[in-house]
Amino acid sequence: MTDKNEWGSNLSFVLAMIGSAVGLGNIWRYPYVLYSNGGGAFYIPYIVAILLMGIPFLILEYGVGYNFKSSFAKAARKINSKYEYLGWFLPIAVFMIMIYYSAILGWDGIYMVLSFFKGWGADPNTYFTTTLLQSSSDVSGILTFIPLIAVAMLVSWVIIWFISHRDLESGLGRVSKVLVPLLFIIMVIIVGFSLTLPGASIGLAELFNPDWSLLGNFDIWMAAFGQIVFSLSLGMSIAFTYASYTKDNADLITNAISIALANSLFENFAALGVFSILGYMSLQSGTAVSELVTQGTGLIFIVYPAVFNVLGHWAYVLGPLFFTTVYLAGLTSILSTIEPLSFSIQNKFGLTRSKTMTILIVIGVCVSMLYATAFGGELLGYVDIFINQIALLFGVIVECILFAWIFKAEKLIEFLNERSRVVKLGKWWLVIVKYILPIFISIVWIGGLAEVIADGSLHQSIFMIICAVLLIVGSLVFTLLPAKNTNWKDVDERV
């Protein structure tokens, strides 16, 4: 088997990036964000966020990744050797996401099976929290191992290894060409069916009822920009890594626009389905939509099963379709989270892709077993908050400064424009990536950090400190280890 890190075609790159962007957040986070931030009025800051941050930042990541054609750590070192540490910080943080994502993927795998016979019973809430997760907020719960969850996670890890350890095109590229279109097709079926349900209009009316007064509230703008950061995986070194695999004639500006639009289309389409089903449940139960709507695991594993319980025989079709969609969305996203760290290790230590992926996945399997305990659900929440609200946003700020200021983003404009068939970059792009983005994301980061400090429990604070230490020390170890690859210091730039 050859060991080549290059997309076989531009289509593979685009579909893999769409797969990375389209994930669980589109299904369980976005509908709630849209609903709780002014409904239809939210589209104004949302569109502004896509145009002002989403697409410009993607173009920046693509441009620098394409320029260096190397891993994130190697490129950071090339920009300035003292920044190599930052080149490891983000890939390791993203790998930590992969580990806890495997737990959610495992839970959903269990629900895929349960959905064929409504195995969660009459009380989905009790089944999920007590029967399946055996949830405990006490740290001693980490000693209670749950074999069913462990097995479901192992199945997911085997699938991930089977795809990831192969050559880029024969593994991730080929799978993306199948899974991403399939994901969109199944979502179309689900939404199409949901819109026919009695009461669907109730949910949609709740969702899109615009509250124009909120446009003057800074929080709604922060919510829109925050959604775009998380939804498009900005600043996670994934877009950088994927772009480094592209062929020399790639039109990165058009690709960035296409990927941002596809991601936006999917999450807004998903919102239609979510609120149509919530409207149906509201009609059946007499409970207001506002009392049913939630985000995160509660929506996926509690509210939806409750809906399927009153949906009749159609639930045996819609249920498996829905949980398959969630699984595919999680799988296409999780496959991208191992790439930045894997490629950096390959670059510095001269290991093959197959060996690197196998080692990382074995480590991931071992660490992920912490989430197959009674304390696993609580721990997952702590790690998720630390990574998404603290570590990654800090990384976005650093990446923006590193690429836009130290590398000098203006060097990218000419060669990006030469390959672009649609939009040409100009000074407006430099103003966005050099000034607007670092300032705004810094504000979001400070706000998120203040919220975590104010609301966090003692347990949460302790586990966040542990995560921070692991991330900082891990980045330092990879930085200080001597390179085994003689080409580690050599990077051929294109501009």
N, C-alpha and C positions, 0 to 999 in steps of 0.2 A: 504493500500500500504506500502510495506517495504521501507526502506530508506538506501539502501546499495550502497556504492561507490566502486564497483569492477566490472571489465570487466568479462563477462560471459565466454570469451575465448580469446586466444591470437589473433585470427583473428579480433575480435572486436577492440582490442587495435591497431593493425597494420593499419586497415582500417580507424579508427578514426584519427590516427596520419597522415596518407596519406591525409585524408580529410582536416586536419588542415593546412598541408603544401601546398597542391594544392589549390590555391586561385586565386584571380583576378590578383595578381602580375605575375603569370605564363603566363597569357594570354595577359595582356596589358603592362607589364614591361619588361619581359625577351626578347621577340623578338627584341625590340628596343635596349636593352643593347647589345645583340649579334651582331646586325647590326652595331651599332655605335662604337664598340670596336674591329674592325679588322675582322669581319665576321668569317670565318673558323679558323682564327688564335686565336680567343678568346677561342677556346676549350682547348687550352693548359693551360692557367691560370685557366679556369673554372674547369677542371678535377683536377688540383692541389689543388684548393680551396675546392673541395668536399672531397678529400682524406686527406688534411692537416687540414681542419677546420670542415667541415660539419659533417662527420662521427665521428671524435674524440670528438667533443663537444656534439653531440647527445648522445654518449655513456656516457659521463660524467654526463649529465643531467639525463639520464635514471638511471644510477647507483646510484646517490645520492637520486633521487626520490624513487627508489625501496628500498633503504636502510632504509629510514625513514618511508615510507608508511604513510605519513601525508601531510598536506598542505605545501605550500612553506613558509608561514609565521611561522608556527610551527617548521619547520625544521631549518629555519634561527635562531630562538630563541634557539633551542636545541644546535646548533653549538656554539652559544654564545649569551646570552640574550641581549647583547647590539646591536646585529644585527637584532633584530626583526623588526625594522623600515624598513630595506632594504627588509625584507620579505613581507611587504605590498606595498612598492614602485612599484615593477614590476607588481603584479597583478592589481593594480589600473591603471597603465599606459596601460596595455593590455585591461582593461575594457573601457578605453577612446577610444581605437581603435574600439571596438565593437560598440560604440555609433555612430561614424561617418561612419563606414562600413554600418550601417543600412540605411543611406541615399543613398549610392551607390546601395545597394540592392533594395531600393525603386525605384530609377530611372530605374534600369534594369527591375523591375517588370512591369513598365509602358511600356517599350520598347518591352517586351514580347508580350503584347497585340497589340501594334502598328505594330509589325512586320507582323501580319496576313493581314494587308491591307496598309502597308507602310504609316502609319499615320503621319510620320514626314514630309511628303510633299517633294517638289522638292528641298528644301534648308535645309538639315539636320542641318547645323551649326546654322542658324537662329532659327530653331525650338528648338534645345537643349538649347542654351544660352539665347534666348529672350523669346520664347513662353513658354517653360517648366520651366526653372529655373528663368526666369525674372531677370537674373544676374545683380547685382549691386555691385560695389566695394566700395560704400559708406556705412558706418556703419548704416545709417538711413534705409537701406534696410532690417534690421533685424525686422522692424515694418511691413513689407509687407509679410503677411502670404499666403502660396500657398497650398490650401486645397488638390489638387490632389496628390502632393508629400507627404503630411502628411498622407493621406489615404493609399497610397502605402507603406509607411514606417510602418504604423500600421499593415497592413496585414503581413509584414515580421516579426514584433515583435510577433504577435500572433503565427506564425509558430514556431519561436524560443522558445517561452514559452511552447508551446504544446510538443515540443521535450525535452527541458531542464529540466522541472520541474519533470519529471518522474525519476524513478530509472535509474542509469547509463546505465545498459545493455538494459532495455526495452525501453529506450528513445534514447540516443545518440548512443549506441552500435548497436541497431537494425537498426536505420536510416542509419548509416554509411555503413552497409552491403548492403544497397540498393542504396544509393546515390553515393557512390564512384565508384562502378563498372559501374553504369549508366552514370556517368560523363565521364569515359574513353570511353565507347561505343559510346556516342554521339560525342565526340571529334574525334574518329576514322572515323565516318561517315562524319563529316564536312571536315576533312583533306582529306579523300579519294575523296570527291566531288571536293574540291578546287584544287587538283592536276590535275584534268581533264579539268580545265578551260583554254581557250585560253590565252596565256600570262603568265601562271603559271611559266614557266621556266625563264621568265624575272625576276620575283620576287625572285626566288630561286637563280639565278645567282648573283643577287645583295646581297642577304643575306650571301651566303657562299663564296663569292669572298674574299680570305684571304689577309690581309695586314700584312705580316710578320714583317714589319718594326716596327709595334706598340708593338711588344713583348718586346722591350727595353724601352717602356714607362711605368712608374710606375702607371699611371692612369688606364691602362687596367687591371693591377693586382688588384688595389683597387676596380675596378668595379666588377671583378669576385668574390672577397671575400665578397663585399657588397651584391651582388646578392644572394650568398649562405646564408648569415645571414638572409636576409629578406625572401627568398624563403622557407627555412626550419624552420622559426620562432625560430631561435636560441636565447637563453637567455631570452625568454619571459615568462618563468616559466610554459609554456603549456606542453612541453615535460616532465618536472619534475612532474607535476601534473598527467598527463596521466600514467606515469610509476608507480606512487604511487598507482594506481588503479589495477596494474597487479597482477596475481597470482604468487605464490612462485617459480614456475618452469620456468619462462619466460627466453628465450634466448635473452637478451637485445642487445648483440653485433650484432647478425644476424638480429634482428629487425631494428636496426639503419641503417645497410647497405641496407636492403630491402626498407625502407622508403625513404632514400636518393636517391636510384636508381629509384624508382617509381616516385618521384617528378621530377627528372632530365628528365626521359623519357617523362613525361607529358608536361613539358615546352618546350622541344625541338620539340615535336610533334606539339604543338600549334604553334610554330614558323613557321613550314612548312605550316600550314594552313593560318596564317596571311600573309605571304609573297607571297604565291600563289595567294591569293585574291588581294593583292596590285599589283602584276604583271598583273593580269587581268585588274584591274582598270587603270593601266598605259597604257596598250595597247588600251583600249577603249577611254581614255581621251587624250592620247598623252602627259601626264604629267610624268616626270621622277619619279621613285620609291622614290628617295631621297627626293622629295618634298612632297610625300604622307605620308611617314613613320612618325609616331609620337608615343607617349606613353600616358598612362593614359586615362582619360575620352574622350579625343579627338579621340583616336583610336576606342573605343567601341561605342560611341554615335554619332560620326560625320562621320568618315571615313567609317566604316562598313555600316551604312545606305545609304551613298552615293554609295557604291558598289552595295548594294541590289537594288537601284533605276535603275541601268543599267543592272541588271542581268536577267531581264525577269521573266517568270513564275517560274523559279527555286528559285527565291528569297523568294517565299511564303513558301517554304520548308526549305531552308537554314537559312532564317532569324529567324523564331521561334526556330529552333534547336540551333542556335548560342546563342541567348539571354537566352535560357533555360540553356545552358552550363555555361554561365557567372553567372546565378542565382544560380545554384547548386554549382559552385566553391565558390561563395561568402557565401552561406549558410553553407557549410561544414567547412569553415574557421571561420565564425562568431560564430558558435556553440562552438568552442574551446576557444574563447576569454573570455567567462564568467566563465569557470571552475576554473582557479587559485584563483580568488577573492571569488567565491562562496564556494570553499572547505575550504579556510582560515577562512571565517566567520563561517562556520559550525563547524570547529575545535575549535575556540576560544569562540564562544557564544552559542554553543549547539543547534543551530537551525536545523530544518530538511532541507534536500536538496530542497524539494518542496517549503517550505516557503522562504528559502534564494533566490532561483531562481526567485520566484514571486516578491519579494521586489526589487531585482536588476533590473529586467526587467521593473518594473513600473518606477524606477528611470531613467533607460535608455530611456524609451519612452518619459518621460517629458523633459529630456535634449536634446534628439535628435530632438525635434520640432524646435530648433534653426536652424537646417539645412533645415527645410521646409519653409525657408524665402528667400527673394531675395538676402540676404547677405550670405545665406547658402553655396553656392559653394565656395565663397571666404574664408569663415570661415573654411570650410573643408580642404582647401589647407594649411592654417596656422597651424591647429592642426596636420595635417598629417606630415608636415615637423618637427614640434616640437617633436612629439612622435617618429617618425622613425629615424631622424637624430641626435636627442639630448638625449631624455629620455631613449629610448630602448638600444641604443649603450652603454650609460653609464651603464645601467643595466647589459648588457652582460659582460662588464669589471668587474663589481662588483661581478657578479655571478661566473665568472671564478676564481677570487681571493678567494672568499668565499669557493667554492667547492674544487678547486685544491690545495690551500695553507692552508687555515685555517682548513677545514675539513680533508684535506690530501687525495688526490685522490689515492695515492698508496694503501690505505686500501681497495679499490674496486677491485683491479686487480684479486686477487685469486678467490673471489666468482663469479665475472663476467666470468672468464675463465672456471670455473667449469661447467657453464651452456652453454657455447658457443660451437657450433658444427662446426664452420667455421674458425673464426679468433681468435687468442689468443693475449691478450694485453701484452706489455712489457715496457721497459724503454722508447722506442720511443714514446709511448702514453703519458707518463708523461712529456717528453720534450715538446711535442706539447701543452698540456693543461696548463702547468705551465709557459712556457716561450713564445713560438711562438704566441699563441692566444692572451694573454693579451697585448703583445707589438703591434701586428699588428692591433687589433681592436681599441686600443688607438690611433694609427695613423689615422685610418679611422674616428674615432670620432672627433679628433681634426680638421681634414680636413673638415668634415661636419659642425662642429660648426663655423669654420672660414668662410665657404661659406655662412652660414645662416646670420652671423653678417654682412658680406660684402654686401650681395645682398638684405637683408630684408628691407622692407619699415617701416615707423613709425607705421602704423596699424599692420603690422605683428609682430613687436617687442612688441607692447602693448599686443596683444592677446597671444603671446608666454609667456610673463611674467605672465599673468592671468592663463594660463594653468599650468605653473610651480608652482605658488602659490597654486592652487587647488590640484595639485599632492602632493606637500610637506605637506600641511596642512592635506589633507585626510589621508596620510600615518601616520602622527603624531597622529591624532585622534584615528585611529584604534589601534595604538601601546599603547596609554595611557589608552584607555578604559579597565576597569577591565574584566578579563575573567569570563564567566558564566559557562564554562565547567570545571568540576573538573579535567578532564584529560588533560587540556591544557599544563601542564608542563611535562607530561609523554610521552615519545616517545621510542618505542622499536626499537633499531637499529639492523641491521642484520650483521654488521661487527664491 
